[in-house]
Amino acid sequence: GLTSATAKTSAAYNSIDVAIDTISDAEQHDTNLIAMPGVTENTLTNKLISVCEERGDALAMIDLDGVYFPASEGSTYINPANRNGTVATARQNMIDREIDSSYGCAYYPWVKVLDTTTSRQVWVPPSVAMLGVFANSEAESGAVWFAPAGFNRAGLSDGAAGIPVVATSQHLLSKDRDTLYENRINPIARFTGDTIVAFGQKTLQQKSSALDRINVRRLAIFLKKAISMAANTVLFDQNVQTTWNKFIAAVDPILNSAKAGLGITEYKLILDETTTTPDLVDQNI
């Protein structure tokens, strides 16, 4: 329970706040996905998204507040039947927060997993399962640019989470899923036969564009990182044709591989005197 807490009033809040600061430097911590399972305090989850956006090379997966009220957060007095929040509240909270970033994503509701160590079933926030789904999707497809959603790559009850998922804290009707998705919250749906599937892949970007999809944002992150690493190899070389050709030789295979793997349909790679003009050369740019 970190409601109304600050770094000065809560050791738990401060610890998480410092942890986010710790991973804010992209050069020190190479990652493309960051989550804080169970941390639902708005200021902290907002900060995680901001850090990922500033890094420019990672996606924040946040858990939303008010979706489920576990006993561990001082909710022992709540009847287990009344632990769930509502889709309407989740929708309104998202509207009120006014988050607008393609570097964040969120899921709803919580899921029940089998703890194979203790043979107990426990409720966990959606990020716990979805981290596994992202990894499974990448392993199944061989790339980050395939959607971590749907029956083929995101069947949680089929083992896509890497842990046994046996239930969802709420059964979402079609209208519930639509309400969530329209407000950029990805539903985890339970279909006939208790099939549980991640049934959305929106980022938290408000404007409709390619980057309001998780797989496109992750594609952009992947290419940006790979091309930056290639650029570093020629960073202090002479700004001449030979160096340009060296850069092109390093980057073209990256883009060609992404095209062959269905990440992009076409690309154009230009580095010559039209992009690097004599004036830019004179300025050491």
N, C-alpha and C positions, 0 to 999 in steps of 0.2 A: 504494500500500500504506500505509494509515493505521492498521493494526491496532495497538492498544495505544498509539497516539499521543495526545498532549494538545496543547493550545494552547502549552504551554511547551517541548515537546520536538520539535515538528514545525512547520516554517514552512507546509507545505501545509495541515495541519490548522487552524492558526491563521488562515490566509487565508480558508478556507471558513467557519470559525466567525465571523469578523468580517463576512463577506459576509451570513450569515444575520441577524446583528444589524442590519446596514444596512437590510435590507428588513422589519424587524419593525414599523416604524411605518406603520400603514395610511394615515395622512394624507399621509405623504411619498411613498408608493409605492402607486399604485392598481393592483391586480392581483387576479385571482380564481383563479389557478393558478400554483403555484411548483414547479419541479423542479431537481434537481442531477444531471444525467446522469452516470453513472459513479461518483458518490460513494456508496459502500455502507457506510461506517463507521457502526456502529449508533448511537453517541452523536450524531453529526451528523444522521443521518436522523431520529432521535427528536426532536432539537432543532427541525428544520424543521417537523415535525408540530406540536410545541408552539407554535411561533411562529404558525403558521396558525390554530391553535385560539384563541390569545390575540387575534390580529387579529379573528377571527370572520368574515372575509370572503374567505378564500382556501383552496383545497384543495392539499395537499402531495402530489406524486407522487414516491414514493421508489423507488430501485433497491435490491434486496436483495443481501446479501453471499452468497458461495459458490455463486452460480448459474452463473457462467462465470468462468474464470480467464485473462484476456487477457495476452498477452506484455508489454504495457505496465506491468503491475503486478508485474514480476519473476517472471513465470511462464514464461519462455522455455524452462526446462528441462522443462516438462511436454509430453509427447507431445500434439500437437493433438487426437488421438482421445480424450484423457482430460481435456480442459479443462472438461467439464461437471460441475456439481454434480448432486444428485439431488432429486427431488420430495420424498422422505422427509426429507431434510435441511432443505429449505426449510420443510416443514411443522413440523418440530421447532423450528427456529429461531424461527418465528413464534409458536409456543406459548410458548417460553422468554422471548421478548421482552415478552409480555403487553401489547402495544399495544392500546389501546382508544380509538379516536377516529374520528369521522365526518369529520374534517378531513384524513384521509390515505388514500392508496390505493397499491397495488403490483401489479406485473405480472411474469409469468414465461413464457418464458425470454428470452434475448437473441435478437436478430434480425440477419440479414446484409442489408446494404443496398448498393446500387450507388452509389459515389461518382462522380457524373456529371462531376466536374471532372477526376479522374485516371483514370476508367474502371476503377477497381479495386473489388472487393467487400470490404467490411470488416464486422466484427462490432461491433455497438453495443448498449448497454443498452436495455431495452424502453422506457424513458422517452423516448428520442430519437424513436422511431416514434409513441409514444402521444400525445405533445404534438401531433403532426400530426393524429392521429386525432381528438383533442378539437376541434381547429380545424375539421377537415373536417365533423365531426358538427354543429357549430354552424352552419357555412356551409350545409350541406345542408338542415337543418331550420329554420334561422332562429332558433334558441333554444338555451339551455344546458340545458334540462330534458328533452331527448331523450337516451336512453342512448347513450353513445359505444361501442357494442358491437353485434356481430352483422353479418350480411352486407350490410345496407343502408347502414350508415354507418361500419363499421369493418373493411372489407375491405382489409387492408394490401397484399395482392398486387394489388389493384385500384386502388391509388393513394391510398387514404384517409390514408396517413401523410404525403403530400406529397413523399415520397422513395421511390424504388423499393425495396421490400422483397422479397427473393428467397428467403429461407430462415429457418428458426428453428434455434436451436442444439440443440434437442431436439424430437423428435416426441412429443407428449403423447397417450397413449391416453385413452379415455373415463374410466377409473378414475383416471388421473393428474389430469385436469381436475377431477374430483369432489373428489379429495383437496385440491388447491390451493384450490378455491372454498370448500370447507367451512372452510378456514383463512384465508379472506378474501384470498387471492392470486388475482388475475385471470389466467386462462390465455390465452396467445396460441396458438391452435390451428392446426394444418396439416391440412387435409382433403384428400380425394381430388382429384386434379388440381392439387396444390400450391397450393390456395387457402388463404391465411393470413388468419386473422380474430381480432380481439380478442373473446374469448368469455366475457366477464364484466365486471361493473361494480359490484363491491362496494367499499364503503369499509372502513376498518380498525376500524369499530365492532363490538364483540363481541355486544351485545344485538341481537336481531332486531327491527327497527322500520323505518319508512319511510326513516330516515336511514342505514341500512346500504347504501343505493344511491347511487352517484355522482350520478346525474341529480337525485335529490331534494335532496341536499346542495347541489348547484350552483343548483338552483331557489331554495332557502332563502337562499343567499348573494346571488343576483341580487335577490330581493325586498327583503331586508334593506338592501342598498346603495341601491336605488332609493327606498325609503321614507325612509331616513335623509337622503338628499339633499333630498327634499321637505320633511322636517321642519325642516331647517336654514333653509329660506326663511322660516319663521314663528317661529323660535326665540325672538326677543326682542320679539315683538309682544304686545299686550295679551291676557291670557288670557280672552277673551270669545267669544261665539257667532260673531262675524264671522271671527275667527282660526280657530276650529274648522272653520268651513265652507270656509275657504281651504285648510286642510290636506286636508280630505276631497276637495275639488275637484282637488287635485294628485295624491292617492294613488289615487282611484277608477279613473282611466284606466289606471294601472299594473297594478292587480289585474284589471281588466276585460280588458286586453290579454293578460295571462297566462292568463286563463280562455279567451279566444278562441283562443289558441295552444296549448291543451290542456295547459298547465302545471299548472293547478288546475281542479277541477271546480266549486267553489263557494267563496264568501267572504262575510264579513259585516264591514262597516267601521263602527265606532261611535266617535264622539267627541262627547259631549254632557255634560249635567250629571250623568249617572249615572256616567260615567267620570272626569270632571273635577269633583269635588264642591267646594262652597264652601270646605271645609276645605283642600283641596289648592290652591285658588286663593289662599287666605290665606297659604299657605306658599311661594308663588311656584313651585309644581311644575306 
